[in-house]
Amino acid sequence: MRFYAAGMDKPSMARMYDYYLGGNHHTPADVAAAERVLVAVPTLKEIARANRAFLRRAVTELTAAGVRQFLDIGSGIPTAGNVHEIAQQHAPDSHVVYVDIDPEAVAHSNELLNGNHGAAAVQADLGDPASILEHPEVERLLDFDRPIALLMLSVLQFLPDTTALPAVRKLRDALPPGSFLALTHPATDALTQGPRDTVDTVYRTTNAPTTTPRSRAEIAALFSGFELLEPGLVWVPLWRPDRDPGPIDPTIMPMLAGVAVRPGR
């Protein structure tokens, strides 16, 4: 099963997420769909911002660890604090490839990246990992003999197990030792069935084929063959926070985050 790009009169996952983040690349259809989701999950804007803050912290940490190659799948419409901005600020020689199924998100990204020879955005399908790994821009910018950071933030829930698990396995297996996997994912442990049903109903009207929230154990299994870095798989604000986030209520912030390394070298 694959994602298909949405028309402007049909809600788009990328544009809805842009709305949650406070961007301006969305249509009335996106806003209407996003507001329906917000009725079920009122803290979704806060969750999106926390997810974005995790991205900043994770990329900063990985750059400090010597990573110079990043593959960001499900990157969406660019907003402030993109991977290339963070990585290249700390290490100008960093290479970044953004991947999204939505051609509009890819076009916006490439417009932002005009003149940046170390970064590119490509349209490809997470459900077909070969379309990512064999893309000419991926092959041009990323050296799979050197460590790569694979980023999949808040995207795998939009694929069923039959597609997501083989895709993650193929992408993980393509990474050399010393590479990293960073992901965030909503957890069923903190989402009641009512909101989950509403979210699924709304997203089925977009270019998402399904929504599949997973349990903590199922999310942990996505890191198979990798070793989780401290503090492990935790609620998003608790992953190496800049300051004490205080007590976290998972029913308000039901998104887990983790970063793991492939052993070797």
QUIRA-V679949 format. One record per backbone hydrogen bond with DSSP energy under -1.0 kcal/mol. CO is the residue of the C=O (numbers start at 1). NH is the residue of the N-H. E is the energy in kcal/mol with one decimal. If there is no record, write none. Layout:
# QUIRA-V679949
{{CO NH E} {CO NH E}}
This chain:
# QUIRA-V679949
{{7 10 -1.8} {12 16 -2.6} {13 17 -2.3} {14 18 -1.8} {15 19 -1.8} {16 20 -2.3} {17 21 -1.9} {18 23 -3.1} {19 22 -1.3} {27 31 -2.3} {28 32 -2.5} {29 33 -2.0} {30 34 -2.9} {31 35 -2.7} {32 36 -1.4} {33 37 -1.7} {34 38 -2.3} {35 39 -1.3} {37 41 -2.8} {41 44 -1.9} {43 47 -2.4} {44 48 -2.6} {45 49 -2.1} {46 50 -2.4} {47 51 -2.5} {48 52 -2.1} {49 53 -2.2} {50 54 -2.1} {51 55 -1.9} {52 56 -1.9} {53 57 -2.3} {54 58 -3.2} {55 59 -2.6} {56 60 -2.1} {57 61 -2.4} {58 62 -2.7} {59 63 -2.6} {60 64 -2.1} {61 65 -1.4} {62 67 -2.4} {63 66 -1.6} {68 95 -3.0} {69 149 -2.8} {70 97 -2.4} {71 151 -3.0} {72 99 -2.8} {82 86 -2.1} {83 87 -3.1} {84 88 -2.4} {86 90 -1.3} {87 91 -3.0} {91 94 -2.3} {95 70 -2.2} {96 120 -1.7} {97 72 -2.6} {98 122 -2.8} {99 74 -2.7} {99 75 -1.9} {100 124 -1.2} {102 106 -2.0} {103 107 -2.5} {104 108 -2.5} {105 109 -2.1} {106 110 -2.7} {107 111 -1.9} {108 112 -2.0} {109 113 -2.0} {113 116 -3.0} {116 119 -1.2} {118 96 -2.4} {120 98 -2.8} {122 100 -1.9} {125 128 -2.1} {128 131 -1.9} {129 133 -2.8} {130 134 -2.4} {132 135 -1.4} {135 139 -2.5} {136 140 -2.0} {137 141 -2.3} {138 142 -2.3} {143 146 -1.9} {148 180 -2.2} {149 71 -3.0} {150 182 -2.8} {151 73 -2.8} {152 184 -1.2} {155 158 -1.9} {156 159 -1.7} {157 212 -3.4} {160 163 -1.5} {160 164 -3.5} {161 165 -1.7} {163 167 -1.7} {164 168 -2.8} {165 169 -2.3} {166 170 -2.4} {167 171 -2.4} {168 172 -2.9} {169 173 -2.5} {170 174 -1.1} {172 175 -1.5} {176 179 -1.5} {179 262 -3.0} {180 150 -3.0} {181 260 -2.5} {182 152 -2.6} {183 258 -1.8} {184 154 -1.3} {185 256 -2.7} {186 214 -1.4} {187 190 -1.6} {192 196 -1.8} {193 197 -2.5} {194 198 -2.0} {195 199 -2.7} {196 200 -2.3} {197 201 -2.4} {198 202 -2.4} {199 203 -2.7} {200 204 -1.4} {202 205 -2.0} {203 206 -1.5} {214 188 -1.8} {215 219 -2.5} {216 220 -2.7} {217 221 -1.7} {219 222 -1.1} {220 223 -1.6} {221 224 -1.6} {223 226 -2.6} {227 261 -2.4} {229 232 -2.7} {234 257 -3.2} {235 238 -2.8} {236 239 -1.5} {238 240 -1.1} {249 252 -2.1} {249 253 -2.0} {253 255 -1.1} {254 187 -2.2} {255 236 -2.8} {256 185 -2.2} {257 234 -2.3} {258 183 -2.1} {259 229 -3.3} {260 181 -2.7} {261 227 -3.1} {262 178 -3.0}}
